[in-house]
Amino acid sequence: AALAGLVKSLAREWGKEGIRVNLVLPGFMLTEMTAVLRESVKEAALSRHVLNRLNTPEQAAAFILFLQDVLTAASGQVFDLDSRIV
């Protein structure tokens, strides 16, 4: 909640200069960094996703490009890219 407030505040302040501020939260992804984790840790992370799958770094990057190139009016937003429901 604190980060969302910061994103909105920065978007209001910098929007006057044409600068967009968004926060992209890709969630847990299988990467070189997470590959070293125990299987139980990876399974626990996956178990919290209602779709039972994780995004890839390529999918997260594709969303960021979409945000940059297509959603050009979006600012002050927080985008959760995974299927965890809190």
PyMOL Python script that loads the backbone (N, CA, C, O; Angstrom):
from pymol import cmd

cmd.read_pdbstr("""\
ATOM      1  N   ALA A   1       0.828  -1.189   0.000  1.00  0.00           N
ATOM      2  CA  ALA A   1       0.000   0.000   0.000  1.00  0.00           C
ATOM      3  C   ALA A   1       0.874   1.256   0.000  1.00  0.00           C
ATOM      4  O   ALA A   1       0.548   2.249  -0.650  1.00  0.00           O
ATOM      5  N   ALA A   2       1.988   1.202   0.735  1.00  0.00           N
ATOM      6  CA  ALA A   2       2.868   2.365   0.782  1.00  0.00           C
ATOM      7  C   ALA A   2       3.506   2.617  -0.577  1.00  0.00           C
ATOM      8  O   ALA A   2       3.636   3.764  -1.006  1.00  0.00           O
ATOM      9  N   LEU A   3       3.904   1.536  -1.257  1.00  0.00           N
ATOM     10  CA  LEU A   3       4.488   1.707  -2.593  1.00  0.00           C
ATOM     11  C   LEU A   3       3.472   2.249  -3.582  1.00  0.00           C
ATOM     12  O   LEU A   3       3.808   3.075  -4.432  1.00  0.00           O
ATOM     13  N   ALA A   4       2.224   1.788  -3.478  1.00  0.00           N
ATOM     14  CA  ALA A   4       1.179   2.284  -4.376  1.00  0.00           C
ATOM     15  C   ALA A   4       0.990   3.782  -4.184  1.00  0.00           C
ATOM     16  O   ALA A   4       0.823   4.520  -5.155  1.00  0.00           O
ATOM     17  N   GLY A   5       1.016   4.231  -2.931  1.00  0.00           N
ATOM     18  CA  GLY A   5       0.893   5.659  -2.651  1.00  0.00           C
ATOM     19  C   GLY A   5       2.059   6.444  -3.226  1.00  0.00           C
ATOM     20  O   GLY A   5       1.872   7.535  -3.764  1.00  0.00           O
ATOM     21  N   LEU A   6       3.247   5.901  -3.117  1.00  0.00           N
ATOM     22  CA  LEU A   6       4.432   6.559  -3.664  1.00  0.00           C
ATOM     23  C   LEU A   6       4.340   6.654  -5.190  1.00  0.00           C
ATOM     24  O   LEU A   6       4.657   7.691  -5.773  1.00  0.00           O
ATOM     25  N   VAL A   7       3.906   5.569  -5.828  1.00  0.00           N
ATOM     26  CA  VAL A   7       3.773   5.562  -7.293  1.00  0.00           C
ATOM     27  C   VAL A   7       2.776   6.635  -7.724  1.00  0.00           C
ATOM     28  O   VAL A   7       3.034   7.379  -8.670  1.00  0.00           O
ATOM     29  N   LYS A   8       1.646   6.717  -7.038  1.00  0.00           N
ATOM     30  CA  LYS A   8       0.629   7.717  -7.386  1.00  0.00           C
ATOM     31  C   LYS A   8       1.162   9.141  -7.172  1.00  0.00           C
ATOM     32  O   LYS A   8       0.941  10.030  -7.994  1.00  0.00           O
ATOM     33  N   SER A   9       1.856   9.332  -6.069  1.00  0.00           N
ATOM     34  CA  SER A   9       2.413  10.658  -5.774  1.00  0.00           C
ATOM     35  C   SER A   9       3.432  11.081  -6.833  1.00  0.00           C
ATOM     36  O   SER A   9       3.397  12.212  -7.318  1.00  0.00           O
ATOM     37  N   LEU A  10       4.339  10.167  -7.189  1.00  0.00           N
ATOM     38  CA  LEU A  10       5.333  10.481  -8.213  1.00  0.00           C
ATOM     39  C   LEU A  10       4.675  10.715  -9.573  1.00  0.00           C
ATOM     40  O   LEU A  10       5.105  11.581 -10.335  1.00  0.00           O
ATOM     41  N   ALA A  11       3.633   9.942  -9.872  1.00  0.00           N
ATOM     42  CA  ALA A  11       2.925  10.116 -11.147  1.00  0.00           C
ATOM     43  C   ALA A  11       2.284  11.503 -11.217  1.00  0.00           C
ATOM     44  O   ALA A  11       2.325  12.157 -12.259  1.00  0.00           O
ATOM     45  N   ARG A  12       1.697  11.945 -10.111  1.00  0.00           N
ATOM     46  CA  ARG A  12       1.104  13.298 -10.085  1.00  0.00           C
ATOM     47  C   ARG A  12       2.175  14.367 -10.282  1.00  0.00           C
ATOM     48  O   ARG A  12       1.990  15.311 -11.050  1.00  0.00           O
ATOM     49  N   GLU A  13       3.288  14.208  -9.586  1.00  0.00           N
ATOM     50  CA  GLU A  13       4.353  15.210  -9.633  1.00  0.00           C
ATOM     51  C   GLU A  13       5.040  15.250 -10.992  1.00  0.00           C
ATOM     52  O   GLU A  13       5.238  16.328 -11.552  1.00  0.00           O
ATOM     53  N   TRP A  14       5.400  14.102 -11.521  1.00  0.00           N
ATOM     54  CA  TRP A  14       6.182  14.045 -12.753  1.00  0.00           C
ATOM     55  C   TRP A  14       5.326  14.046 -14.014  1.00  0.00           C
ATOM     56  O   TRP A  14       5.830  14.273 -15.113  1.00  0.00           O
ATOM     57  N   GLY A  15       4.027  13.789 -13.849  1.00  0.00           N
ATOM     58  CA  GLY A  15       3.134  13.791 -15.006  1.00  0.00           C
ATOM     59  C   GLY A  15       3.126  15.122 -15.725  1.00  0.00           C
ATOM     60  O   GLY A  15       2.955  15.171 -16.944  1.00  0.00           O
ATOM     61  N   LYS A  16       3.308  16.197 -14.987  1.00  0.00           N
ATOM     62  CA  LYS A  16       3.362  17.543 -15.589  1.00  0.00           C
ATOM     63  C   LYS A  16       4.497  17.664 -16.602  1.00  0.00           C
ATOM     64  O   LYS A  16       4.449  18.489 -17.514  1.00  0.00           O
ATOM     65  N   GLU A  17       5.514  16.828 -16.424  1.00  0.00           N
ATOM     66  CA  GLU A  17       6.664  16.824 -17.325  1.00  0.00           C
ATOM     67  C   GLU A  17       6.540  15.751 -18.399  1.00  0.00           C
ATOM     68  O   GLU A  17       7.459  15.552 -19.193  1.00  0.00           O
ATOM     69  N   GLY A  18       5.395  15.057 -18.422  1.00  0.00           N
ATOM     70  CA  GLY A  18       5.188  13.999 -19.400  1.00  0.00           C
ATOM     71  C   GLY A  18       5.833  12.675 -19.021  1.00  0.00           C
ATOM     72  O   GLY A  18       5.958  11.772 -19.848  1.00  0.00           O
ATOM     73  N   ILE A  19       6.241  12.570 -17.762  1.00  0.00           N
ATOM     74  CA  ILE A  19       6.895  11.350 -17.292  1.00  0.00           C
ATOM     75  C   ILE A  19       5.858  10.454 -16.630  1.00  0.00           C
ATOM     76  O   ILE A  19       5.128  10.890 -15.740  1.00  0.00           O
ATOM     77  N   ARG A  20       5.796   9.215 -17.063  1.00  0.00           N
ATOM     78  CA  ARG A  20       4.874   8.246 -16.479  1.00  0.00           C
ATOM     79  C   ARG A  20       5.587   7.431 -15.417  1.00  0.00           C
ATOM     80  O   ARG A  20       6.772   7.122 -15.542  1.00  0.00           O
ATOM     81  N   VAL A  21       4.847   7.085 -14.365  1.00  0.00           N
ATOM     82  CA  VAL A  21       5.393   6.275 -13.276  1.00  0.00           C
ATOM     83  C   VAL A  21       4.436   5.118 -13.032  1.00  0.00           C
ATOM     84  O   VAL A  21       3.274   5.325 -12.684  1.00  0.00           O
ATOM     85  N   ASN A  22       4.921   3.922 -13.212  1.00  0.00           N
ATOM     86  CA  ASN A  22       4.161   2.705 -12.940  1.00  0.00           C
ATOM     87  C   ASN A  22       5.063   1.724 -12.222  1.00  0.00           C
ATOM     88  O   ASN A  22       6.289   1.819 -12.291  1.00  0.00           O
ATOM     89  N   LEU A  23       4.442   0.780 -11.531  1.00  0.00           N
ATOM     90  CA  LEU A  23       5.185  -0.256 -10.828  1.00  0.00           C
ATOM     91  C   LEU A  23       4.717  -1.602 -11.349  1.00  0.00           C
ATOM     92  O   LEU A  23       3.524  -1.907 -11.314  1.00  0.00           O
ATOM     93  N   VAL A  24       5.654  -2.410 -11.833  1.00  0.00           N
ATOM     94  CA  VAL A  24       5.339  -3.735 -12.344  1.00  0.00           C
ATOM     95  C   VAL A  24       5.892  -4.768 -11.364  1.00  0.00           C
ATOM     96  O   VAL A  24       7.091  -4.806 -11.088  1.00  0.00           O
ATOM     97  N   LEU A  25       4.996  -5.601 -10.846  1.00  0.00           N
ATOM     98  CA  LEU A  25       5.367  -6.653  -9.905  1.00  0.00           C
ATOM     99  C   LEU A  25       5.222  -7.998 -10.614  1.00  0.00           C
ATOM    100  O   LEU A  25       4.116  -8.531 -10.694  1.00  0.00           O
ATOM    101  N   PRO A  26       6.313  -8.553 -11.127  1.00  0.00           N
ATOM    102  CA  PRO A  26       6.200  -9.778 -11.908  1.00  0.00           C
ATOM    103  C   PRO A  26       5.923 -11.015 -11.065  1.00  0.00           C
ATOM    104  O   PRO A  26       5.464 -12.027 -11.596  1.00  0.00           O
ATOM    105  N   GLY A  27       6.189 -10.958  -9.781  1.00  0.00           N
ATOM    106  CA  GLY A  27       5.994 -12.123  -8.928  1.00  0.00           C
ATOM    107  C   GLY A  27       7.175 -13.081  -9.037  1.00  0.00           C
ATOM    108  O   GLY A  27       8.193 -12.772  -9.655  1.00  0.00           O
ATOM    109  N   PHE A  28       7.015 -14.240  -8.425  1.00  0.00           N
ATOM    110  CA  PHE A  28       8.064 -15.256  -8.418  1.00  0.00           C
ATOM    111  C   PHE A  28       8.217 -15.831  -9.819  1.00  0.00           C
ATOM    112  O   PHE A  28       7.236 -16.239 -10.440  1.00  0.00           O
ATOM    113  N   MET A  29       9.435 -15.860 -10.308  1.00  0.00           N
ATOM    114  CA  MET A  29       9.714 -16.417 -11.634  1.00  0.00           C
ATOM    115  C   MET A  29      10.886 -17.384 -11.518  1.00  0.00           C
ATOM    116  O   MET A  29      11.756 -17.227 -10.662  1.00  0.00           O
ATOM    117  N   LEU A  30      10.893 -18.366 -12.375  1.00  0.00           N
ATOM    118  CA  LEU A  30      12.029 -19.284 -12.425  1.00  0.00           C
ATOM    119  C   LEU A  30      13.135 -18.635 -13.245  1.00  0.00           C
ATOM    120  O   LEU A  30      13.009 -18.458 -14.456  1.00  0.00           O
ATOM    121  N   THR A  31      14.199 -18.290 -12.574  1.00  0.00           N
ATOM    122  CA  THR A  31      15.344 -17.627 -13.190  1.00  0.00           C
ATOM    123  C   THR A  31      16.612 -18.305 -12.674  1.00  0.00           C
ATOM    124  O   THR A  31      16.536 -19.220 -11.854  1.00  0.00           O
ATOM    125  N   GLU A  32      17.751 -17.868 -13.139  1.00  0.00           N
ATOM    126  CA  GLU A  32      19.007 -18.402 -12.614  1.00  0.00           C
ATOM    127  C   GLU A  32      19.100 -18.173 -11.110  1.00  0.00           C
ATOM    128  O   GLU A  32      19.628 -19.010 -10.378  1.00  0.00           O
ATOM    129  N   MET A  33      18.584 -17.036 -10.654  1.00  0.00           N
ATOM    130  CA  MET A  33      18.658 -16.712  -9.236  1.00  0.00           C
ATOM    131  C   MET A  33      17.771 -17.643  -8.398  1.00  0.00           C
ATOM    132  O   MET A  33      18.177 -18.070  -7.317  1.00  0.00           O
ATOM    133  N   THR A  34      16.571 -17.959  -8.885  1.00  0.00           N
ATOM    134  CA  THR A  34      15.674 -18.808  -8.103  1.00  0.00           C
ATOM    135  C   THR A  34      15.906 -20.296  -8.357  1.00  0.00           C
ATOM    136  O   THR A  34      15.405 -21.135  -7.609  1.00  0.00           O
ATOM    137  N   ALA A  35      16.647 -20.626  -9.385  1.00  0.00           N
ATOM    138  CA  ALA A  35      16.905 -22.039  -9.708  1.00  0.00           C
ATOM    139  C   ALA A  35      17.633 -22.759  -8.580  1.00  0.00           C
ATOM    140  O   ALA A  35      17.504 -23.976  -8.442  1.00  0.00           O
ATOM    141  N   VAL A  36      18.383 -22.039  -7.785  1.00  0.00           N
ATOM    142  CA  VAL A  36      19.160 -22.659  -6.714  1.00  0.00           C
ATOM    143  C   VAL A  36      18.335 -22.934  -5.462  1.00  0.00           C
ATOM    144  O   VAL A  36      18.824 -23.576  -4.532  1.00  0.00           O
ATOM    145  N   LEU A  37      17.101 -22.462  -5.424  1.00  0.00           N
ATOM    146  CA  LEU A  37      16.247 -22.682  -4.265  1.00  0.00           C
ATOM    147  C   LEU A  37      15.804 -24.142  -4.175  1.00  0.00           C
ATOM    148  O   LEU A  37      15.717 -24.838  -5.187  1.00  0.00           O
ATOM    149  N   ARG A  38      15.528 -24.589  -2.969  1.00  0.00           N
ATOM    150  CA  ARG A  38      15.012 -25.952  -2.779  1.00  0.00           C
ATOM    151  C   ARG A  38      13.683 -26.107  -3.508  1.00  0.00           C
ATOM    152  O   ARG A  38      12.935 -25.142  -3.662  1.00  0.00           O
ATOM    153  N   GLU A  39      13.397 -27.318  -3.953  1.00  0.00           N
ATOM    154  CA  GLU A  39      12.136 -27.598  -4.650  1.00  0.00           C
ATOM    155  C   GLU A  39      10.938 -27.250  -3.784  1.00  0.00           C
ATOM    156  O   GLU A  39       9.919 -26.785  -4.294  1.00  0.00           O
ATOM    157  N   SER A  40      11.048 -27.469  -2.482  1.00  0.00           N
ATOM    158  CA  SER A  40       9.929 -27.170  -1.580  1.00  0.00           C
ATOM    159  C   SER A  40       9.599 -25.677  -1.580  1.00  0.00           C
ATOM    160  O   SER A  40       8.435 -25.298  -1.452  1.00  0.00           O
ATOM    161  N   VAL A  41      10.609 -24.840  -1.720  1.00  0.00           N
ATOM    162  CA  VAL A  41      10.393 -23.392  -1.773  1.00  0.00           C
ATOM    163  C   VAL A  41       9.687 -23.021  -3.071  1.00  0.00           C
ATOM    164  O   VAL A  41       8.749 -22.225  -3.067  1.00  0.00           O
ATOM    165  N   LYS A  42      10.138 -23.598  -4.178  1.00  0.00           N
ATOM    166  CA  LYS A  42       9.509 -23.323  -5.474  1.00  0.00           C
ATOM    167  C   LYS A  42       8.061 -23.816  -5.495  1.00  0.00           C
ATOM    168  O   LYS A  42       7.172 -23.132  -6.001  1.00  0.00           O
ATOM    169  N   GLU A  43       7.834 -25.016  -4.938  1.00  0.00           N
ATOM    170  CA  GLU A  43       6.479 -25.569  -4.894  1.00  0.00           C
ATOM    171  C   GLU A  43       5.564 -24.725  -4.022  1.00  0.00           C
ATOM    172  O   GLU A  43       4.391 -24.542  -4.347  1.00  0.00           O
ATOM    173  N   ALA A  44       6.092 -24.210  -2.915  1.00  0.00           N
ATOM    174  CA  ALA A  44       5.303 -23.349  -2.035  1.00  0.00           C
ATOM    175  C   ALA A  44       4.907 -22.063  -2.756  1.00  0.00           C
ATOM    176  O   ALA A  44       3.778 -21.594  -2.617  1.00  0.00           O
ATOM    177  N   ALA A  45       5.825 -21.499  -3.516  1.00  0.00           N
ATOM    178  CA  ALA A  45       5.515 -20.282  -4.280  1.00  0.00           C
ATOM    179  C   ALA A  45       4.446 -20.580  -5.323  1.00  0.00           C
ATOM    180  O   ALA A  45       3.504 -19.804  -5.484  1.00  0.00           O
ATOM    181  N   LEU A  46       4.582 -21.669  -6.014  1.00  0.00           N
ATOM    182  CA  LEU A  46       3.623 -22.039  -7.051  1.00  0.00           C
ATOM    183  C   LEU A  46       2.250 -22.340  -6.467  1.00  0.00           C
ATOM    184  O   LEU A  46       1.233 -22.054  -7.099  1.00  0.00           O
ATOM    185  N   SER A  47       2.209 -22.905  -5.284  1.00  0.00           N
ATOM    186  CA  SER A  47       0.931 -23.282  -4.669  1.00  0.00           C
ATOM    187  C   SER A  47       0.045 -22.075  -4.362  1.00  0.00           C
ATOM    188  O   SER A  47      -1.164 -22.232  -4.189  1.00  0.00           O
ATOM    189  N   ARG A  48       0.617 -20.889  -4.292  1.00  0.00           N
ATOM    190  CA  ARG A  48      -0.158 -19.677  -4.006  1.00  0.00           C
ATOM    191  C   ARG A  48      -0.760 -19.052  -5.267  1.00  0.00           C
ATOM    192  O   ARG A  48      -1.449 -18.035  -5.181  1.00  0.00           O
ATOM    193  N   HIS A  49      -0.511 -19.641  -6.419  1.00  0.00           N
ATOM    194  CA  HIS A  49      -1.018 -19.116  -7.689  1.00  0.00           C
ATOM    195  C   HIS A  49      -2.245 -19.905  -8.126  1.00  0.00           C
ATOM    196  O   HIS A  49      -2.173 -21.123  -8.291  1.00  0.00           O
ATOM    197  N   VAL A  50      -3.358 -19.230  -8.313  1.00  0.00           N
ATOM    198  CA  VAL A  50      -4.602 -19.930  -8.655  1.00  0.00           C
ATOM    199  C   VAL A  50      -4.546 -20.558 -10.047  1.00  0.00           C
ATOM    200  O   VAL A  50      -5.292 -21.498 -10.319  1.00  0.00           O
ATOM    201  N   LEU A  51      -3.693 -20.072 -10.919  1.00  0.00           N
ATOM    202  CA  LEU A  51      -3.554 -20.664 -12.247  1.00  0.00           C
ATOM    203  C   LEU A  51      -2.508 -21.772 -12.284  1.00  0.00           C
ATOM    204  O   LEU A  51      -2.325 -22.434 -13.305  1.00  0.00           O
ATOM    205  N   ASN A  52      -1.826 -21.965 -11.158  1.00  0.00           N
ATOM    206  CA  ASN A  52      -0.816 -23.016 -11.019  1.00  0.00           C
ATOM    207  C   ASN A  52       0.302 -22.908 -12.061  1.00  0.00           C
ATOM    208  O   ASN A  52       0.802 -23.915 -12.563  1.00  0.00           O
ATOM    209  N   ARG A  53       0.675 -21.682 -12.369  1.00  0.00           N
ATOM    210  CA  ARG A  53       1.818 -21.478 -13.267  1.00  0.00           C
ATOM    211  C   ARG A  53       2.453 -20.122 -12.944  1.00  0.00           C
ATOM    212  O   ARG A  53       1.827 -19.236 -12.362  1.00  0.00           O
ATOM    213  N   LEU A  54       3.705 -20.002 -13.342  1.00  0.00           N
ATOM    214  CA  LEU A  54       4.472 -18.781 -13.091  1.00  0.00           C
ATOM    215  C   LEU A  54       4.761 -18.086 -14.415  1.00  0.00           C
ATOM    216  O   LEU A  54       4.839 -18.720 -15.467  1.00  0.00           O
ATOM    217  N   ASN A  55       4.917 -16.781 -14.337  1.00  0.00           N
ATOM    218  CA  ASN A  55       5.353 -16.040 -15.516  1.00  0.00           C
ATOM    219  C   ASN A  55       6.833 -16.282 -15.769  1.00  0.00           C
ATOM    220  O   ASN A  55       7.582 -16.653 -14.865  1.00  0.00           O
ATOM    221  N   THR A  56       7.234 -16.069 -16.993  1.00  0.00           N
ATOM    222  CA  THR A  56       8.647 -16.137 -17.344  1.00  0.00           C
ATOM    223  C   THR A  56       9.194 -14.715 -17.419  1.00  0.00           C
ATOM    224  O   THR A  56       8.423 -13.764 -17.546  1.00  0.00           O
ATOM    225  N   PRO A  57      10.503 -14.561 -17.342  1.00  0.00           N
ATOM    226  CA  PRO A  57      11.072 -13.229 -17.524  1.00  0.00           C
ATOM    227  C   PRO A  57      10.679 -12.628 -18.884  1.00  0.00           C
ATOM    228  O   PRO A  57      10.484 -11.418 -18.993  1.00  0.00           O
ATOM    229  N   GLU A  58      10.566 -13.461 -19.901  1.00  0.00           N
ATOM    230  CA  GLU A  58      10.186 -12.973 -21.233  1.00  0.00           C
ATOM    231  C   GLU A  58       8.759 -12.430 -21.226  1.00  0.00           C
ATOM    232  O   GLU A  58       8.476 -11.427 -21.881  1.00  0.00           O
ATOM    233  N   GLN A  59       7.861 -13.080 -20.492  1.00  0.00           N
ATOM    234  CA  GLN A  59       6.487 -12.594 -20.398  1.00  0.00           C
ATOM    235  C   GLN A  59       6.425 -11.265 -19.650  1.00  0.00           C
ATOM    236  O   GLN A  59       5.687 -10.362 -20.044  1.00  0.00           O
ATOM    237  N   ALA A  60       7.190 -11.147 -18.586  1.00  0.00           N
ATOM    238  CA  ALA A  60       7.230  -9.890 -17.838  1.00  0.00           C
ATOM    239  C   ALA A  60       7.784  -8.765 -18.716  1.00  0.00           C
ATOM    240  O   ALA A  60       7.262  -7.650 -18.705  1.00  0.00           O
ATOM    241  N   ALA A  61       8.830  -9.058 -19.468  1.00  0.00           N
ATOM    242  CA  ALA A  61       9.404  -8.061 -20.373  1.00  0.00           C
ATOM    243  C   ALA A  61       8.400  -7.667 -21.451  1.00  0.00           C
ATOM    244  O   ALA A  61       8.308  -6.494 -21.813  1.00  0.00           O
ATOM    245  N   ALA A  62       7.646  -8.637 -21.966  1.00  0.00           N
ATOM    246  CA  ALA A  62       6.633  -8.335 -22.986  1.00  0.00           C
ATOM    247  C   ALA A  62       5.569  -7.400 -22.426  1.00  0.00           C
ATOM    248  O   ALA A  62       5.098  -6.506 -23.129  1.00  0.00           O
ATOM    249  N   PHE A  63       5.184  -7.600 -21.161  1.00  0.00           N
ATOM    250  CA  PHE A  63       4.205  -6.694 -20.552  1.00  0.00           C
ATOM    251  C   PHE A  63       4.767  -5.285 -20.427  1.00  0.00           C
ATOM    252  O   PHE A  63       4.071  -4.308 -20.705  1.00  0.00           O
ATOM    253  N   ILE A  64       6.019  -5.178 -20.012  1.00  0.00           N
ATOM    254  CA  ILE A  64       6.634  -3.852 -19.867  1.00  0.00           C
ATOM    255  C   ILE A  64       6.693  -3.139 -21.213  1.00  0.00           C
ATOM    256  O   ILE A  64       6.444  -1.936 -21.287  1.00  0.00           O
ATOM    257  N   LEU A  65       7.017  -3.864 -22.266  1.00  0.00           N
ATOM    258  CA  LEU A  65       7.004  -3.257 -23.608  1.00  0.00           C
ATOM    259  C   LEU A  65       5.596  -2.843 -23.999  1.00  0.00           C
ATOM    260  O   LEU A  65       5.410  -1.781 -24.593  1.00  0.00           O
ATOM    261  N   PHE A  66       4.594  -3.666 -23.676  1.00  0.00           N
ATOM    262  CA  PHE A  66       3.196  -3.336 -23.945  1.00  0.00           C
ATOM    263  C   PHE A  66       2.805  -2.072 -23.188  1.00  0.00           C
ATOM    264  O   PHE A  66       2.146  -1.190 -23.738  1.00  0.00           O
ATOM    265  N   LEU A  67       3.206  -1.991 -21.950  1.00  0.00           N
ATOM    266  CA  LEU A  67       2.929  -0.811 -21.131  1.00  0.00           C
ATOM    267  C   LEU A  67       3.561   0.431 -21.753  1.00  0.00           C
ATOM    268  O   LEU A  67       2.934   1.489 -21.806  1.00  0.00           O
ATOM    269  N   GLN A  68       4.777   0.304 -22.213  1.00  0.00           N
ATOM    270  CA  GLN A  68       5.497   1.424 -22.816  1.00  0.00           C
ATOM    271  C   GLN A  68       4.909   1.839 -24.161  1.00  0.00           C
ATOM    272  O   GLN A  68       4.718   3.027 -24.420  1.00  0.00           O
ATOM    273  N   ASP A  69       4.623   0.862 -25.012  1.00  0.00           N
ATOM    274  CA  ASP A  69       4.259   1.162 -26.399  1.00  0.00           C
ATOM    275  C   ASP A  69       2.762   1.294 -26.646  1.00  0.00           C
ATOM    276  O   ASP A  69       2.356   2.021 -27.552  1.00  0.00           O
ATOM    277  N   VAL A  70       1.931   0.607 -25.861  1.00  0.00           N
ATOM    278  CA  VAL A  70       0.489   0.580 -26.135  1.00  0.00           C
ATOM    279  C   VAL A  70      -0.307   1.329 -25.061  1.00  0.00           C
ATOM    280  O   VAL A  70      -1.188   2.123 -25.392  1.00  0.00           O
ATOM    281  N   LEU A  71      -0.017   1.094 -23.817  1.00  0.00           N
ATOM    282  CA  LEU A  71      -0.758   1.749 -22.727  1.00  0.00           C
ATOM    283  C   LEU A  71      -0.115   3.095 -22.377  1.00  0.00           C
ATOM    284  O   LEU A  71       0.289   3.323 -21.237  1.00  0.00           O
ATOM    285  N   THR A  72      -0.029   3.954 -23.342  1.00  0.00           N
ATOM    286  CA  THR A  72       0.725   5.197 -23.174  1.00  0.00           C
ATOM    287  C   THR A  72       0.041   6.202 -22.248  1.00  0.00           C
ATOM    288  O   THR A  72       0.662   7.190 -21.858  1.00  0.00           O
ATOM    289  N   ALA A  73      -1.212   5.974 -21.893  1.00  0.00           N
ATOM    290  CA  ALA A  73      -1.902   6.886 -20.979  1.00  0.00           C
ATOM    291  C   ALA A  73      -1.896   6.365 -19.544  1.00  0.00           C
ATOM    292  O   ALA A  73      -2.469   6.995 -18.655  1.00  0.00           O
ATOM    293  N   ALA A  74      -1.255   5.226 -19.312  1.00  0.00           N
ATOM    294  CA  ALA A  74      -1.233   4.647 -17.967  1.00  0.00           C
ATOM    295  C   ALA A  74      -0.103   5.248 -17.147  1.00  0.00           C
ATOM    296  O   ALA A  74       1.057   5.251 -17.558  1.00  0.00           O
ATOM    297  N   SER A  75      -0.472   5.759 -15.974  1.00  0.00           N
ATOM    298  CA  SER A  75       0.518   6.265 -15.034  1.00  0.00           C
ATOM    299  C   SER A  75      -0.080   6.200 -13.637  1.00  0.00           C
ATOM    300  O   SER A  75      -1.291   6.334 -13.460  1.00  0.00           O
ATOM    301  N   GLY A  76       0.769   5.995 -12.663  1.00  0.00           N
ATOM    302  CA  GLY A  76       0.319   5.915 -11.284  1.00  0.00           C
ATOM    303  C   GLY A  76      -0.286   4.567 -10.939  1.00  0.00           C
ATOM    304  O   GLY A  76      -1.050   4.463  -9.979  1.00  0.00           O
ATOM    305  N   GLN A  77       0.040   3.531 -11.702  1.00  0.00           N
ATOM    306  CA  GLN A  77      -0.580   2.222 -11.523  1.00  0.00           C
ATOM    307  C   GLN A  77       0.422   1.194 -10.998  1.00  0.00           C
ATOM    308  O   GLN A  77       1.628   1.297 -11.222  1.00  0.00           O
ATOM    309  N   VAL A  78      -0.117   0.205 -10.295  1.00  0.00           N
ATOM    310  CA  VAL A  78       0.651  -0.945  -9.844  1.00  0.00           C
ATOM    311  C   VAL A  78       0.079  -2.162 -10.562  1.00  0.00           C
ATOM    312  O   VAL A  78      -1.114  -2.444 -10.457  1.00  0.00           O
ATOM    313  N   PHE A  79       0.924  -2.878 -11.288  1.00  0.00           N
ATOM    314  CA  PHE A  79       0.502  -4.032 -12.068  1.00  0.00           C
ATOM    315  C   PHE A  79       1.066  -5.307 -11.455  1.00  0.00           C
ATOM    316  O   PHE A  79       2.276  -5.532 -11.481  1.00  0.00           O
ATOM    317  N   ASP A  80       0.184  -6.144 -10.904  1.00  0.00           N
ATOM    318  CA  ASP A  80       0.560  -7.471 -10.411  1.00  0.00           C
ATOM    319  C   ASP A  80       0.420  -8.434 -11.575  1.00  0.00           C
ATOM    320  O   ASP A  80      -0.674  -8.587 -12.117  1.00  0.00           O
ATOM    321  N   LEU A  81       1.498  -9.082 -11.969  1.00  0.00           N
ATOM    322  CA  LEU A  81       1.474  -9.933 -13.153  1.00  0.00           C
ATOM    323  C   LEU A  81       1.241 -11.412 -12.851  1.00  0.00           C
ATOM    324  O   LEU A  81       1.207 -12.224 -13.776  1.00  0.00           O
ATOM    325  N   ASP A  82       1.083 -11.775 -11.599  1.00  0.00           N
ATOM    326  CA  ASP A  82       0.884 -13.193 -11.321  1.00  0.00           C
ATOM    327  C   ASP A  82      -0.559 -13.455 -10.858  1.00  0.00           C
ATOM    328  O   ASP A  82      -1.388 -12.546 -10.821  1.00  0.00           O
ATOM    329  N   SER A  83      -0.830 -14.691 -10.514  1.00  0.00           N
ATOM    330  CA  SER A  83      -2.202 -15.060 -10.164  1.00  0.00           C
ATOM    331  C   SER A  83      -2.385 -15.315  -8.667  1.00  0.00           C
ATOM    332  O   SER A  83      -3.295 -16.037  -8.261  1.00  0.00           O
ATOM    333  N   ARG A  84      -1.530 -14.730  -7.869  1.00  0.00           N
ATOM    334  CA  ARG A  84      -1.750 -14.821  -6.416  1.00  0.00           C
ATOM    335  C   ARG A  84      -2.912 -13.895  -6.063  1.00  0.00           C
ATOM    336  O   ARG A  84      -2.967 -12.750  -6.513  1.00  0.00           O
ATOM    337  N   ILE A  85      -3.816 -14.394  -5.272  1.00  0.00           N
ATOM    338  CA  ILE A  85      -4.940 -13.559  -4.821  1.00  0.00           C
ATOM    339  C   ILE A  85      -4.796 -13.398  -3.317  1.00  0.00           C
ATOM    340  O   ILE A  85      -4.907 -14.357  -2.553  1.00  0.00           O
ATOM    341  N   VAL A  86      -4.549 -12.180  -2.922  1.00  0.00           N
ATOM    342  CA  VAL A  86      -4.275 -11.889  -1.514  1.00  0.00           C
ATOM    343  C   VAL A  86      -5.550 -11.433  -0.828  1.00  0.00           C
ATOM    344  O   VAL A  86      -5.537 -11.137   0.367  1.00  0.00           O
TER     345      VAL A  86
END
""", "prot")
cmd.dss("prot")
cmd.show_as("cartoon", "prot")
cmd.util.cbc("prot")
cmd.orient("prot")
